[in-house]
Amino acid sequence: MIQLLLAALTVIPQPREARLITGVVPVSAPIAVERDSTIAVEGYALDVEPDGRILIRSSDAAGEFYARQ
């Protein structure tokens, strides 16, 4: 069931990995940003915690920009 839901996930560009969990993220959730040199240029990782915290990890400003879209 979860694989079917992930297959129907409409995100462009298609993420390398997505995990479906339950929960509600408030619209005003705080966003933290970290630079991570292990992530490819213009790439990013977006972590949304169950308590609503959002962490953007990117190697550069372009990756952060794409994550915020």
Secondary structure, DSSP 8 states (H G I E B T S, - for coil): -HHHHHHT---SS--S----------TT--EEEEE-TTS-TT-EEEEE-TTS-EEEEESSHHHHHHHH-
